[in-house]
Amino acid sequence: MQTITIEDPDQPEIHEMFDAAAALYAELYPDEPSSLSTVADLSAPGTVFWVVRQDGAAIGCGALTSHGDWAEIKQMYVAASSRGKNVGALILETIEDYAKAQGVAVLRLDTAHKQAAAVSLYRSRGYQPRGPFGDHSADEISLFMEKRL
């Protein structure tokens, strides 16, 4: 059975997912410093963190950080064994529904151009390219996107 719930990101299983994400990004972008969110970032006030579990095991996660009338999707990750099974779509839909209920007008995100599946998911859900936002700055790998709700 698959569930998605708001949880604390400071859990051993979540640390393992973050380590796997860091290893993947280091493989894809060996010359770039990591810009992944930390557990502290995802535990900060104004941030909500979801975990997808399959039969109790964590298989994906995602977060939303509020900035008033807009919010940023952060740290979406799906375990390699669960990719291609609509886990990312479940996370994104859950985040969007929550944001709408909170009165958020615009969702923004920063992904990387080699994350083909993620970029395809975001585009299929109406996210459009845009320039850097918040404390992000342009670089060679980032793709900034947004969607009006």
N, C-alpha and C positions, 0 to 999 in steps of 0.2 A: 504494500500500500504506500502511495506517495502523499506526502503532506508538505505544506509550506507554512512556516510560522515565524513570528518575530522572536529572535533569540539574542543572547549575548555573544558577540564575536570572539570573546576570550575563552575558547574551549579547545582542547587538544585536537579534535577532529577538524576544526576550522583552521587552526594553525597548520595542520597538514595540507589542507586545500591551498592555503596561502603559499606554502612552500612549493607545492606543485605548480601553482601559477607563476611564481618567481622563476622556477626552473624552465618553464615553457617560454617565458618572455626572454630569459637569458639566451635560450637557444635560438629564438627568432630574431632577437635584436642584440647580438653579442657585444656591440660597441656602444650601446646606449645604457645610461644609468637607469635603474628601476624607478618607476614613478607610481608603483602600486601603493594603495592605501595600507596603513598599518592598523593593528587592532586598536591602538589608541585613537586613531582618526575615526574609526568606525564605532567607537564607544562614546564619542563626543556628544554633547547636548545638540539636539536638532538633527541627529542621524538615527535612522531606523534600519535595522539589519535583519534580513530574512534568511532562513536556511531551508533548503529543500531536502527532505529525507525520504529515502526509499527503504521500507522495512526497518526504520530506525537509524539507518546509516546516512550521514551527510553526503549528498551528491552534488549540491550546488548552493550558491549564495548570491546575494545582491543587497545593495544598500541605497538609501536615499537620504541626501543631506539637504535640508531646507535653507533657502536664502530669501525668505519672504514670498514674493509672488512667483519666484522660479525655484526649481530644485535640481540638484545634480544626482544622476544615477552613478553609483560608484561600485567598484569591486564585484561586478557580475562575473561569476566563474562557474563552470560546470565540469565536474570530474570527467576525465577522459573516457571512462567506461560508460558514462551516461550521455555522451554527446550524440546528437542526431535523434534524440528521443523527446524533443520539445520541452526539455527542462528549462532552457533559456527563455523560451516563450512564456512559460508559466511564471518565471521570476519577473520578466518584464511586464506582463499583464497585471500581476499582483502589485508591483510598484506603481504602475499607472493608475490602477483603481484607487490605491491609497492616496496618491497625489491629488487625484480629482476630488476625493472626499475631503481633503484638507484645503481645497480651494487654490491649489497651485495652478498657475496659468501656463507655465512653460517648463518642460523638462529638458535638461541639457546633459550631455555626456561627452567623455573623451575616450576614444578607443584608439587602436593602432591599425594602420593600414593593412598589415599582414594578417589581421584577425578576420579572415574572409567570412566565416560563418557568423560572427558577431555583426559585422557590417551589413551582411545580407539580412539578418534578423531585424536590425534597426531600420534599414531602408524599407523592408516589407511592412513595418508597423508605422510608417509615416515620418520617420526622422530624416531631416534634411541637413546637408553640410552647412556649417557656419564657421566663423572665425573663433579664435580663442576667447575664453570667458573667465570671469573670476580671477583666480591667481594662476591660471594656466598661461603658458606662452607658446607660440608657434615653434615647432621643431620638425625634423624630417620624418618622424614616424606617426605623429598624432593626427587623428581625424576627429574634429569637433563636430557635433551634431546636436540638433534640437527638434522638439516637437511641441506645437501649441496644443493644449488640451481643450 
